[in-house]
Amino acid sequence: MDTFYTPMRTPTAKARRKALSPTEQVPVEAGPSFSSPYAVVELGMDENEMRVHILEQDTTIRELRRTIKRMEEDMNSKMNESILIETSNRINSHESRLLQKDIAIYEHEVKEMKENLRIAKLDLSAEMNKRKTIEDDLTRRTIELEEFELKLKSANEAASKLQEKLVEKDQRITQLGSEISAAKFEYSVLETRYAKSKQDCEEAKSRNKTLTLEVASLKIALAECKEELRRGLEAVKDQKENMTKREIELRRSLESNLVNHNLSTSHSLINAFQSLSSQIETIQKTNLTSDQVAEIQLKIGELTATNKFLEGKVMEYEEKENTLAKHLAEAQGNAESAKAELAELQKKLVEIEGSSTLTHQYLLEESNKIKQQKAALRCELIELRRDYNKLKEKLEKMESIKVDAEEVEKLRAELESSRRREEHFKKEEARLKEELESTQEKMRELEEALNIAKQQQGDVEVEQSMNSELREELKKAEAKLIELYQMVDTVDTQCEQYRLLKKRADETRQKALDECSQMATKLRETQRELELQKASEVEVNQLRAEKDRLEMKIRYLNDELRETHNDYRAELAQLARQISESKHKDATDNESYVQKIDELNRKVGQMESTSRSARRHLEELKSENEKLQEQVSDVAAREREVANENKKLRSGLAEAVSKIEQYKKEAESCKEMCKEMAEQLGANEEQIRKLEDEVANLEETLREKEKLEEYLQSQVKAKDMPKLSRRSTLLRTPSDISLEVIDPVIVEELENEKSSLLRELEEKKKVLMSRKMMPPPLPKDHRCLPSPIYSNPYSVTPTRNPLVTLQSKSVGDVRDSFTQNKSSAVATSKPQKAIMRHDIPHSWNEVRKFGVFSIKCAVCFVGVPTVSS
């Protein structure tokens, strides 16, 4: 069989002639394992070379068929059997070599496929592990997403609450507008009332003028009476030496006339004073209406200020709504662009599935996009880190306070209410001071007009009325003090609430910091997972490309095998027929040919079995490839889910960052408000201390003025005291020493001193009233313990209020008691004996200057004025 060889490449015509010639040819560059004189079989060929080689073999087979036909024709012309056997053997050896070569190629490819399958299985196991880790991460992220959804729900609820508050504020603004319109209407009504009150004031002024004229006429009448009395006394002095009895009778008649005249004048003055007091009360009422107008103006100013503040708030909320709407529009645009990109990508996928070159280009584009996304993610990470560091620094600076939105709004509302109350109290203080000044000025004018017309009894009544008014004002001041102490207690409770809110804010700030750190770690983990997923995608795409290439190769080889197998079978059948026809001569040759044919048939069966096994193996590979494709599609779906989760996490991070910034701003504003409140409290405490000192000084001045009042009352009551009887055991005879004649100049000086003292007393009363309208000072430990003086509004100690007895009486009681004392003194003037009060200086009637005899007192030996007998 070594002599028979088959060419591995297509032989030329010359080579064919040489092959058919009986001479032996020398092999050209034969290899160690083959004996072909034409070429050496190369097993390690490429696909293209294999294709070219198979085509060459096809051409050789066709040429051999042609030669066989020619040989058959020559057989008819008695061709040698040796040549036929040689050609058949040559064809069989060539076919067997081709089959062996194909088997070796298939075995090599099967080994490569096994290695690829092993690598694919390892990759599958790695992918399965990755899938498990990704599933664990997905479960963990689902839990985190649920938590974030709960937080988002809470944030949405807070937003809904804020919207409700906005609606309430809008309603409040409308209410304030209606109140402002009503206040304007009331203001117009009050203006009309004010005009009427002005007219009433002018009428009261005209009445006061008439009263002053009447008082002047009364003064003239009094002066005339005094002159008449003086003339009568002079006449009595002239007739005194001769007519003692007549003088006694005249003196009695004069005394009775003086008493009656004084009573009539006092009654007329009391009536005039009562009318003046009624007019003063009407004037005060009219002044109260003007004060109400001032209060309404202040309220209108406060309402306008609050309206402006609320309008500013509404504008801020509208700006926030506009920004949110813009963000929503941008997000919708991004979503639409993403949808368009998805549609384009789906179209690209449909186009790319058609050819492997397009898939390669698509993979390159996808890798570039992934790189760009990676760069963008890195940039976003860097920005987020910068923002995180900035937020960390800000949070470290703001370790003291962190407050929720609702708590900050409550604090703001409480602070605004406290400020409004403070402003309201200040305005009330200023208003009361102005009222006091106006009333004091009016009282000064009225008292200056009345002091000229009043006698000592009228002065006492005025002082009593002033005392009663002072008592009432003191009561009002004490009630205001109690209210101020209550306000201080409420401020203390509010401060304690602020401290609790501060603690809660610190706790919420720490929670927010922990959440930020957790979100940062989650971001890092998601970035790592994304990188792993991108690497797995690249590997899966490579496996897909290799799978497609192998499938194409297997199909091509299967087609080639089928064609060659069919051709060889047909040729072998023809050769067998020819040989069976030509084997009539030699039985031995026939048996050998039969054995060869059997061997060839066996080889063909073996090749068919190997091809079937290869086909089964290919089907298994296809099923495995389909499974791999399904797994790859699952991985892609999971990657999409992870990408969506990452988007959600990014949006949650952005919202958390915005909330942190809002919390910081609110915490800063709360800090500033707390500082302002602390400064205001310190200023209030200082004012309270100063006011305590002023109150102590005022109490001292009050005591002094009470003593002065008692002194003046004793002076006034000394006039109305009953005189001593003439027949007393201690009476002495009149002498020149006992006769006391007082100069009228001294009396005028005393009256001037009295008027100056009264003026000083009025000025001090005004100062006292202005001081008492101010808020009292708080003690140092007013937060710990309530003051014992103002713990009960009805219990007042004598140290704080020396005018307890005076406060218990009203103006009417004082007047009634005064009139009763006066009437009792007049009724019991004859039978009662004179009683001297020696703790005060003596005060004499104006009768003393007419040279009346004086009777010495039994205790102090001071002369009592009497008419000498």
C-alpha positions in Angstrom: 0.0 0.0 0.0 3.0 2.3 0.3 3.4 2.4 -3.4 -0.1 3.9 -3.7 -0.4 7.6 -2.7 -3.0 10.3 -2.9 -2.2 13.9 -3.6 -3.3 16.4 -0.8 -3.7 19.2 -3.3 -5.4 19.3 -6.8 -3.0 17.6 -9.2 -2.3 19.1 -12.6 -2.7 17.3 -15.9 1.0 16.5 -15.9 0.8 15.1 -12.3 -2.1 13.0 -13.3 -0.2 11.5 -16.2 2.6 10.7 -13.9 0.2 9.1 -11.4 -1.2 6.9 -14.1 2.2 6.0 -15.5 3.7 2.7 -14.2 7.0 4.3 -13.4 7.7 5.2 -9.8 8.0 8.9 -8.9 10.4 10.2 -6.2 8.5 12.0 -3.3 9.2 15.7 -3.0 9.9 16.8 0.6 8.1 14.0 2.3 7.4 14.2 6.0 8.3 11.6 8.6 4.7 10.4 9.1 3.4 10.4 5.5 4.6 8.7 2.3 3.0 11.0 -0.2 5.4 12.2 -2.9 3.3 15.3 -3.6 2.5 17.0 -0.3 2.6 16.8 3.4 -0.7 16.8 5.4 -0.8 19.7 7.9 -3.2 19.2 10.8 -2.8 22.6 12.4 -4.4 24.6 9.6 -6.8 27.6 9.9 -10.4 27.6 8.9 -9.8 29.4 5.6 -7.0 27.0 4.7 -9.2 24.1 5.6 -11.9 25.5 3.3 -9.5 25.9 0.4 -8.2 22.4 1.0 -11.7 20.9 1.0 -12.4 22.7 -2.3 -9.3 21.3 -3.8 -10.3 17.9 -2.6 -13.7 18.3 -4.2 -12.0 19.2 -7.5 -9.8 16.2 -7.2 -12.8 14.0 -6.5 -14.6 15.3 -9.6 -11.5 14.8 -11.7 -11.3 11.3 -10.3 -14.9 10.7 -11.3 -14.1 11.8 -14.8 -11.1 9.6 -14.9 -13.2 6.7 -13.6 -15.7 7.3 -16.4 -12.8 7.3 -18.9 -11.5 4.2 -17.3 -14.9 2.6 -17.7 -14.8 3.5 -21.3 -11.4 2.1 -21.5 -12.5 -1.0 -19.7 -14.7 -1.6 -22.6 -11.6 -1.4 -24.6 -9.9 -4.1 -22.4 -8.3 -2.0 -19.7 -5.9 -3.7 -17.3 -7.4 -4.7 -14.0 -4.2 -3.7 -12.2 -4.8 -0.1 -13.1 -8.4 -0.3 -11.9 -7.3 -1.8 -8.6 -4.6 0.8 -8.2 -7.0 3.6 -8.8 -9.6 2.1 -6.4 -7.0 1.6 -3.7 -5.7 5.1 -4.3 -9.3 6.5 -3.9 -9.9 4.5 -0.8 -6.7 5.6 0.9 -7.4 9.2 -0.1 -10.9 9.0 1.4 -9.6 7.3 4.6 -7.0 10.0 5.0 -9.5 12.7 4.6 -11.8 11.0 7.1 -8.9 10.6 9.6 -8.0 14.2 9.1 -11.6 15.3 9.7 -11.8 13.1 12.7 -8.6 14.7 14.2 -10.0 18.1 13.4 -13.3 17.3 15.1 -11.5 15.8 18.1 -9.4 18.9 18.4 -12.5 21.1 18.2 -14.3 18.8 20.7 -11.4 19.3 23.1 -11.5 23.1 22.6 -15.3 23.0 23.2 -14.8 21.0 26.4 -12.3 23.5 27.6 -14.6 26.3 26.7 -17.4 24.5 28.5 -15.3 24.0 31.6 -14.4 27.7 31.5 -18.1 28.5 31.0 -19.1 26.3 33.9 -16.6 28.1 36.1 -17.9 31.4 34.9 -21.4 30.1 35.6 -20.5 29.1 39.1 -18.9 32.5 39.7 -21.9 34.2 38.2 -24.2 32.1 40.4 -22.2 33.2 43.5 -22.4 36.8 42.3 -26.1 36.3 41.7 -26.5 35.1 45.3 -24.6 38.0 46.7 -26.6 40.3 44.5 -29.8 38.7 45.7 -28.7 39.2 49.3 -27.9 42.8 48.5 -31.2 43.2 46.8 -33.1 41.9 49.8 -31.1 44.2 52.0 -31.8 47.1 49.7 -35.5 46.2 49.5 -35.6 46.5 53.3 -33.7 49.8 53.1 -36.1 50.9 50.4 -39.0 50.1 52.6 -37.4 52.2 55.3 -36.8 55.0 52.9 -40.4 54.7 51.7 -41.6 55.1 55.3 -39.4 58.1 55.7 -40.7 59.5 52.4 -44.3 58.9 53.7 -43.4 60.8 56.9 -41.9 63.6 54.8 -45.0 63.7 52.6 -47.2 63.9 55.7 -45.0 66.7 57.0 -45.4 68.4 53.6 -49.2 67.9 53.7 -49.2 69.4 57.2 -47.2 72.4 55.9 -49.7 72.8 53.1 -52.5 72.7 55.6 -50.7 75.3 57.6 -50.3 77.4 54.5 -54.0 77.2 53.9 -54.7 78.1 57.5 -52.3 81.1 57.2 -54.1 82.1 54.0 -57.4 81.9 55.9 -55.8 83.8 58.7 -54.7 86.5 56.3 -58.2 86.8 54.9 -59.5 87.1 58.5 -56.9 89.7 59.3 -58.0 91.6 56.1 -61.6 91.5 57.3 -60.5 92.6 60.8 -58.5 95.4 59.3 -61.5 96.6 57.3 -63.6 96.4 60.5 -60.9 98.2 62.4 -60.9 100.9 59.8 -64.7 101.2 60.1 -64.3 101.4 63.9 -61.6 104.0 63.4 -63.9 106.2 61.4 -66.6 105.8 64.1 -64.0 106.6 66.7 -62.9 109.7 64.8 -66.5 110.9 64.8 -66.6 110.2 68.6 -63.3 112.0 69.0 -64.7 115.1 67.3 -67.7 114.9 69.6 -65.4 114.6 72.6 -63.4 117.6 71.4 -66.6 119.6 71.3 -67.5 118.3 74.8 -64.0 119.4 76.0 -64.5 122.8 74.6 -67.9 123.0 76.4 -66.2 121.8 79.6 -63.5 124.5 79.2 -66.2 127.1 78.8 -67.9 125.8 81.9 -64.6 125.9 83.7 -64.2 129.5 82.7 -67.7 130.3 84.1 -66.8 128.4 87.3 -63.6 130.4 87.7 -65.7 133.6 87.3 -68.1 132.4 89.9 -65.2 131.5 92.2 -63.8 135.0 91.7 -67.1 136.5 92.6 -67.2 134.3 95.7 -63.8 135.6 96.6 -65.0 139.1 96.3 -68.0 138.4 98.4 -65.7 136.8 101.0 -63.4 139.8 101.0 -66.4 142.1 101.5 -67.7 140.0 104.4 -64.3 140.1 106.0 -64.2 143.9 105.6 -67.7 144.1 107.2 -66.6 141.9 110.0 -63.5 144.0 110.6 -65.5 147.2 110.7 -68.0 145.6 113.1 -65.1 144.5 115.3 -63.6 148.0 115.3 -66.9 149.4 116.3 -67.2 146.8 119.1 -63.7 147.7 120.3 -64.7 151.3 120.6 -67.8 150.4 122.6 -66.2 147.6 124.5 -65.1 149.5 127.6 -68.6 150.9 128.3 -70.7 148.0 127.2 -69.3 144.6 128.3 -72.6 142.9 128.4 -73.5 144.2 125.0 -70.1 143.1 123.8 -70.7 139.5 125.1 -74.0 139.4 123.3 -72.5 140.8 120.2 -69.7 138.4 120.3 -72.1 135.5 120.6 -74.1 136.8 117.7 -71.0 137.3 115.7 -69.7 133.8 116.4 -73.1 132.4 115.4 -73.1 134.5 112.2 -69.5 133.5 111.4 -70.4 129.8 111.9 -73.5 130.1 109.7 -71.6 132.1 107.1 -68.7 129.6 107.1 -71.2 126.7 106.8 -73.0 128.4 103.8 -69.7 129.2 102.1 -68.4 125.6 102.7 -71.6 124.1 101.3 -71.5 126.3 98.2 -67.8 125.4 97.7 -68.6 121.7 98.2 -71.3 121.9 95.6 -69.0 123.7 93.2 -66.3 121.1 93.8 -68.8 118.3 93.2 -69.8 119.9 89.9 -66.2 120.3 89.0 -65.4 116.7 89.9 -68.3 115.5 87.7 -67.0 117.7 84.9 -63.5 116.3 85.4 -64.9 112.8 85.3 -66.7 113.6 82.0 -63.4 115.0 80.7 -61.6 111.9 81.8 -64.2 109.8 80.0 -63.7 111.8 76.9 -60.0 111.4 77.3 -60.5 107.7 77.7 -62.2 107.6 74.3 -59.2 109.4 72.8 -57.0 106.9 74.4 -59.1 104.1 72.9 -58.5 105.7 69.6 -54.8 105.6 70.2 -55.1 102.0 71.2 -57.0 101.2 68.1 -54.3 102.9 66.0 -51.7 100.9 67.7 -53.7 97.7 67.0 -54.0 98.7 63.4 -50.2 99.2 63.2 -49.7 95.8 64.7 -52.1 94.2 62.3 -50.5 95.8 59.3 -47.0 94.6 60.5 -48.3 91.0 60.9 -50.0 91.2 57.5 -46.7 92.3 55.9 -44.9 89.5 57.7 -47.5 86.9 56.5 -47.4 88.2 53.0 -43.6 87.8 53.0 -44.1 84.2 54.2 -46.6 83.5 51.5 -44.2 84.9 48.8 -41.5 82.6 50.1 -43.8 79.5 50.0 -44.8 80.5 46.5 -41.2 80.7 45.4 -40.6 77.2 46.9 -43.6 75.8 45.0 -42.3 77.3 41.7 -38.9 75.8 42.3 -40.4 72.4 43.0 -42.6 72.6 39.9 -39.4 73.4 37.8 -37.7 70.4 39.3 -40.7 68.2 38.5 -40.7 69.4 34.9 -37.0 68.7 34.6 -37.5 65.2 36.1 -40.3 64.5 33.6 -38.1 65.7 30.7 -35.3 63.4 31.9 -37.8 60.5 32.1 -39.0 61.2 28.6 -35.5 61.4 27.3 -34.7 58.1 29.1 -37.7 56.5 27.5 -36.6 57.7 24.0 -33.1 56.4 24.7 -34.6 53.0 25.7 -36.6 52.8 22.5 -33.5 53.6 20.5 -31.5 51.0 22.4 -34.2 48.4 21.7 -34.1 49.2 18.0 -30.4 48.9 18.1 -30.7 45.5 19.8 -33.0 44.3 17.1 -30.5 45.5 14.5 -27.5 44.2 16.3 -28.9 40.6 16.7 -28.7 40.3 12.9 -24.9 40.1 12.6 -21.8 39.6 14.7 -20.0 42.6 13.4 -22.8 44.9 14.5 -22.8 43.2 17.9 -19.1 43.9 18.2 -19.7 47.6 17.3 -22.6 47.7 19.7 -20.5 46.2 22.5 -17.8 48.8 21.8 -20.4 51.6 22.0 -21.8 50.1 25.2 -18.3 49.9 26.7 -17.7 53.5 25.8 -21.0 54.5 27.3 -20.3 52.5 30.4 -16.9 54.3 30.7 -18.6 57.6 30.4 -21.2 56.6 33.0 -18.4 55.5 35.2 -16.7 58.8 34.8 -20.0 60.6 35.5 -20.5 58.5 38.6 -17.0 59.3 39.8 -17.7 63.0 39.3 -20.9 62.7 41.2 -19.1 60.7 43.9 -16.5 63.5 44.2 -19.2 66.1 44.4 -21.1 64.1 47.0 -18.0 63.7 49.0 -17.3 67.4 48.9 -20.9 68.2 49.9 -20.6 65.6 52.6 -17.4 67.1 54.0 -19.0 70.6 53.9 -22.1 69.3 55.7 -19.9 67.6 58.2 -18.0 70.9 58.9 -21.3 72.7 59.2 -22.7 70.1 61.5 -19.6 70.2 63.7 -20.1 74.0 63.9 -23.8 73.5 64.8 -23.4 70.9 67.5 -25.5 72.9 69.9 -28.9 73.1 68.2 -30.8 71.0 65.7 -34.7 71.3 65.4 -37.4 69.8 63.3 -39.6 72.0 61.0 -42.7 71.7 63.1 -40.9 72.4 66.4 -39.1 75.4 64.8 -42.4 76.8 63.6 -43.9 76.4 67.1 -40.9 78.2 68.6 -41.2 81.0 66.1 -44.9 81.3 66.8 -44.3 81.4 70.5 -41.5 83.9 70.2 -43.6 86.1 68.0 -46.5 85.9 70.5 -44.1 86.8 73.3 -42.7 89.7 71.3 -46.2 91.0 70.5 -47.1 90.8 74.1 -44.0 92.7 75.1 -44.7 95.3 72.5 -48.3 95.5 73.6 -47.3 95.9 77.2 -44.7 98.6 76.3 -47.3 100.4 74.2 -49.8 100.2 77.1 -47.1 101.6 79.5 -46.5 104.5 77.1 -50.2 105.1 76.7 -50.8 105.0 80.4 -47.9 107.4 81.0 -49.3 109.7 78.4 -52.7 109.5 80.0 -51.2 110.1 83.4 -49.3 113.1 82.1 -52.4 114.5 80.4 -54.6 113.9 83.4 -52.0 115.3 85.7 -51.7 118.4 83.6 -55.5 118.8 83.6 -55.6 118.2 87.3 -52.9 120.8 87.9 -54.8 123.4 86.0 -58.0 122.5 87.8 -56.3 122.4 91.2 -54.6 125.7 90.6 -58.0 127.2 89.7 -59.6 125.6 92.7 -56.9 126.2 95.3 -57.5 129.9 95.1 -61.2 129.4 95.9 -61.0 126.6 98.3 -60.6 126.9 102.1 -59.0 124.5 104.4 -62.0 122.1 104.3 -62.0 122.0 100.5 -58.2 121.3 100.5 -58.7 118.4 102.8 -61.5 116.9 100.6 -59.3 117.3 97.5 -56.5 115.6 99.3 -58.8 112.8 100.4 -60.1 112.3 96.8 -56.5 112.3 95.6 -55.6 109.7 98.2 -58.6 107.5 97.1 -57.5 107.8 93.5 -54.0 107.0 94.5 -55.3 103.9 96.3 -57.2 102.8 93.3 -54.2 103.4 91.0 -52.0 101.5 93.5 -54.4 98.6 93.3 -54.3 98.7 89.5 -50.5 98.8 89.6 -50.4 95.8 92.0 -52.8 93.9 89.7 -50.5 94.7 86.7 -47.5 93.6 88.8 -49.2 90.3 89.4 -49.9 89.9 85.7 -46.3 90.7 84.9 -45.1 88.1 87.4 -47.4 85.6 85.8 -45.9 86.5 82.4 -42.5 85.9 83.8 -43.6 82.5 85.0 -44.9 81.7 81.5 -41.6 82.9 80.0 -39.8 80.5 82.3 -42.0 77.6 81.2 -41.3 78.5 77.6 -37.6 78.6 78.3 -37.8 75.1 79.7 -39.8 73.9 76.7 -37.0 75.4 74.5 -34.4 73.4 76.4 -36.4 70.2 75.8 -36.7 71.0 72.2 -33.0 71.7 72.0 -32.3 68.2 73.4 -34.7 66.7 70.9 -33.0 68.6 68.1 -29.6 67.3 69.2 -30.9 63.7 69.1 -32.4 64.2 65.6 -29.1 65.7 64.4 -27.2 62.7 65.6 -29.7 60.4 63.9 -29.3 62.4 60.6 -25.5 62.0 60.9 -25.8 58.3 61.4 -28.1 58.0 58.4 -25.7 60.1 56.3 -22.8 57.7 57.2 -25.0 54.7 56.4 -25.9 56.2 53.0 -22.3 56.8 52.2 -21.4 53.2 52.9 -24.3 52.0 50.8 -23.2 54.2 47.9 -19.7 52.7 48.0 -21.2 49.1 48.1 -23.5 49.9 45.1 -20.5 51.3 43.2 -18.5 48.2 43.7 -21.5 46.0 42.7 -21.9 48.1 39.5 -18.3 47.6 38.6 -18.6 43.8 39.1 -21.8 43.8 37.0 -20.1 45.7 34.2 -17.2 43.2 34.2 -19.7 40.3 34.1 -21.5 41.9 31.2 -18.3 42.2 29.2 -17.5 38.5 29.9 -21.0 37.4 28.9 -20.8 39.4 25.7 -17.5 37.7 24.9 -19.0 34.2 25.6 -21.9 35.1 23.3 -19.6 36.1 20.4 -17.6 32.8 20.9 -20.8 30.8 20.9 -22.1 32.3 17.7 -18.7 31.7 16.0 -18.7 28.1 17.1 -22.2 27.5 15.9 -21.4 28.9 12.5 -18.4 26.7 12.3 -20.3 23.5 13.3 -23.0 24.2 10.8 -20.5 24.6 8.0 -18.6 21.5 8.9 -21.8 19.4 9.2 -22.8 20.5 5.7 -19.4 19.6 4.3 -19.4 16.2 6.0 -22.8 15.4 4.6 -21.8 16.3 1.1 -18.5 14.4 1.2 -20.2 11.4 2.8 -22.9 11.2 0.1 -20.3 11.7 -2.7 -18.1 9.0 -1.3 -20.9 6.6 -0.9 -22.1 7.1 -4.4 -18.7 6.6 -5.8 -18.1 3.5 -3.7 -21.4 2.0 -4.9 -20.4 2.5 -8.5 -16.9 1.1 -7.9 -18.4 -1.9 -6.1 -20.7 -2.6 -9.1 -17.8 -2.3 -11.5 -15.7 -4.6 -9.4 -18.4 -7.1 -9.0 -18.8 -7.3 -12.7 -15.0 -7.5 -13.2 -14.5 -10.1 -10.5 -15.6 -13.1 -12.4 -12.0 -14.1 -13.2 -10.4 -14.3 -9.8 -12.3 -15.4 -6.7 -9.4 -14.5 -4.5 -9.4 -11.0 -5.8 -13.1 -10.9 -5.2 -12.7 -12.1 -1.6 -10.1 -9.4 -0.9 -12.3 -6.8 -2.4 -15.2 -8.0 -0.3 -13.1 -7.7 2.8 -12.0 -4.3 1.8 -15.5 -3.2 1.2 -16.6 -4.6 4.6 -13.8 -2.7 6.3 -14.8 0.4 4.5 -18.4 -0.2 5.5 -17.3 -0.6 9.1 -15.3 2.6 8.9 -18.3 4.3 7.5 -20.5 3.0 10.4 -17.9 4.2 12.8 -17.8 7.6 11.2 -21.6 7.8 11.3 -21.6 6.9 15.0 -18.9 9.5 15.7 -20.9 12.0 13.7 -24.1 11.1 15.7 -22.2 11.5 19.0 -20.8 14.8 17.7 -24.4 15.9 16.8 -25.7 15.0 20.2 -22.8 16.8 21.8 -23.6 19.8 19.7 -27.3 19.7 20.7 -26.2 19.5 24.4 -23.9 22.5 23.8 -26.9 24.3 22.2 -29.1 23.6 25.2 -26.3 24.8 27.5 -25.9 27.9 25.4 -29.7 28.5 25.7 -29.5 28.2 29.4 -26.5 30.6 29.4 -28.6 33.1 27.4 -31.5 32.8 29.9 -29.1 33.4 32.8 -27.6 36.3 30.9 -31.0 37.8 30.4 -31.8 37.3 34.1 -28.6 39.0 35.0 -29.4 41.9 32.7 -32.9 42.3 34.2 -31.3 42.3 37.7 -28.8 44.9 36.6 -31.7 47.0 35.4 -33.4 46.6 38.7 -30.2 47.5 40.5 -29.8 50.6 38.3 -33.4 51.7 39.2 -32.6 51.1 42.9 -29.5 53.2 42.5 -31.5 56.0 41.0 -33.9 55.9 43.8 -31.1 55.9 46.4 -29.5 58.9 44.7 -32.8 60.8 44.8 -33.2 59.8 48.5 -29.7 61.1 49.1 -30.4 64.4 47.4 -33.6 64.8 49.5 -31.7 63.9 52.7 -29.0 66.5 51.8 -31.7 69.2 51.2 -33.4 68.3 54.5 -30.1 68.6 56.4 -29.6 72.0 54.9 -33.1 73.1 55.9 -32.5 71.7 59.5 -29.2 73.7 59.6 -30.9 77.0 58.6 -33.7 76.4 61.1 -31.2 75.6 63.8 -29.3 78.9 63.1 -32.5 80.9 63.2 -33.4 79.2 66.5 -30.0 80.0 67.9 -30.4 83.7 67.0 -33.9 83.7 68.5 -32.7 82.1 71.8 -29.9 84.7 72.0 -32.3 87.5 71.5 -34.6 86.1 74.2 -31.7 85.7 76.6 -30.7 89.4 76.0 -34.3 90.5 76.5 -34.6 88.5 79.7 -31.4 90.1 81.0 -32.6 93.6 80.1 -35.9 92.8 81.8 -34.2 91.6 84.9 -32.1 94.8 85.1 -35.2 96.9 84.6 -37.0 95.0 87.3 -34.1 95.6 89.8 -34.1 99.3 89.0 -37.8 99.4 89.5 -37.5 97.7 92.9 -35.2 100.4 94.0 -37.6 103.0 92.7 -40.5 101.4 94.4 -38.6 101.4 97.8 -37.9 105.1 97.3 -41.5 105.8 96.4 -42.7 103.9 99.5 -40.5 106.1 101.6 -41.9 109.2 99.9 -45.4 107.9 100.4 -44.8 107.5 104.2 -43.4 111.0 104.4 -46.5 112.3 102.5 -48.8 110.4 104.7 -47.2 112.1 107.7 -47.6 115.4 106.0 -51.3 114.6 105.3 -51.9 113.8 108.9 -50.2 117.0 109.9 -52.4 119.0 107.5 -55.6 117.2 108.6 -54.7 118.0 112.2 -54.3 121.6 111.3 -57.7 121.7 109.5 -59.5 119.8 112.3 -58.1 122.1 115.0 -60.3 124.9 113.6 -63.4 122.9 114.1 -62.6 121.7 117.6 -64.9 122.9 120.4 -63.6 125.8 122.5 -63.1 125.6 126.2 -65.7 126.9 128.6 -65.0 130.2 130.2 -65.6 128.9 133.7 -62.7 126.6 134.1 -60.7 125.9 137.2 -57.5 126.8 135.4 -58.6 130.2 134.1 -56.5 133.1 134.9 -57.0 136.8 134.7 -56.1 138.3 131.5 -52.7 140.1 131.4 -50.6 141.9 128.9 -48.4 138.9 128.5 -51.3 136.6 127.7 -52.7 138.9 125.1 -51.4 137.7 121.7 -51.8 139.8 118.6 -50.7 138.1 115.4 -49.6 140.1 112.4 -51.5 139.4 109.1 -48.2 139.3 107.3 -47.2 136.2 109.3 -50.5 134.6 108.4 -49.9 135.3 104.7 -46.4 133.8 104.9 -47.8 130.7 106.5 -50.5 130.4 103.8 -47.8 130.8 101.1 -45.8 128.1 102.7 -48.8 125.9 102.8 -49.6 126.5 99.1 -45.9 125.7 98.2 -46.1 122.5 100.3 -49.3 121.5 98.5 -47.7 122.1 95.1 -44.7 119.9 96.1 -47.1 117.3 97.3 -48.9 117.3 93.9 -45.7 117.1 92.0 -44.5 114.2 94.1 -47.9 112.5 93.6 -47.5 112.8 89.9 -44.0 111.3 90.0 -45.3 108.5 92.2 -48.1 107.8 89.7 -45.7 107.8 86.7 -43.4 105.4 88.6 -46.2 103.1 89.7 -47.4 102.7 86.1 -44.0 101.2 85.2 -43.5 97.4 85.6 -42.0 96.5 89.0 -38.6 94.8 89.3 -38.3 91.1 89.7 -36.2 89.5 92.5 -33.1 87.5 91.7 -34.7 84.2 92.6 -38.0 84.8 90.9 -37.6 81.7 88.8 -37.1 79.4 91.7 -39.7 80.8 94.2 -42.7 83.0 93.8 -42.5 86.3 95.6 -44.4 86.2 98.9 -45.9 89.7 98.4 -47.6 88.9 95.1 -48.4 85.2 95.6 -51.9 86.2 96.6 -53.3 89.2 94.9 -55.4 90.1 98.0 -52.8 89.7 100.7 -50.6 92.7 100.9 -48.0 93.1 103.7 -47.5 96.4 105.5 -43.9 96.7 104.4 -44.8 96.8 100.7 -48.0 98.9 101.0 -48.1 101.4 103.9 -51.5 102.7 102.8 -53.6 99.6 103.6 -56.1 101.4 105.7 -56.5 104.1 103.1 -56.9 101.6 100.2 -59.8 99.9 102.1 -61.9 103.1 101.9 -63.4 104.8 98.9 -63.8 108.5 98.1 -67.5 108.5 99.2 -66.6 106.8 102.5 -64.0 109.4 103.2 -66.4 112.3 102.3 -69.2 110.8 104.5 -66.9 110.4 107.4 -65.7 113.9 107.0 -69.2 115.4 106.9 -70.2 113.2 109.9 -67.3 114.4 111.9 -68.0 118.0 111.0 -71.7 117.8 111.9 -70.9 116.1 115.2 -68.4 118.7 116.0 -70.9 121.5 115.3 -73.7 119.7 117.3 -71.6 119.1 120.3 -69.6 122.3 120.4 -71.4 123.7 123.5 -71.5 120.9 126.0 -68.1 119.3 125.2 -64.9 120.6 126.7 -61.8 121.6 124.7 -59.1 119.0 124.2 -55.7 120.1 123.1 -53.5 117.9 120.9 -49.9 118.6 121.9 -48.1 116.4 119.4 -48.7 119.0 116.7 -48.2 122.9 116.7 -51.2 125.1 117.5 -53.2 126.7 114.7 -55.4 129.7 115.4 -58.4 131.2 113.7 -58.1 134.6 111.9 -60.1 136.1 114.9 -56.8 136.2 116.9 -55.5 139.2 115.0 -58.3 141.4 116.4 -56.6 141.3 119.9 -58.7 138.7 121.6 -57.8 137.6 125.1 -56.0 134.2 125.3 -56.7 131.6 128.0 -53.8 129.5 129.0 -53.8 125.7 128.5 -53.7 123.5 131.6 -51.0 121.3 130.1 -48.7 123.4 128.0 -49.7 126.9 129.3 -50.4 128.2 125.7 -53.1 130.7 125.4 -56.5 129.7 124.0 -58.1 132.6 122.2 -61.2 134.0 124.0 -62.9 137.3 124.1 -61.8 139.2 127.3 -64.6 139.9 129.8 
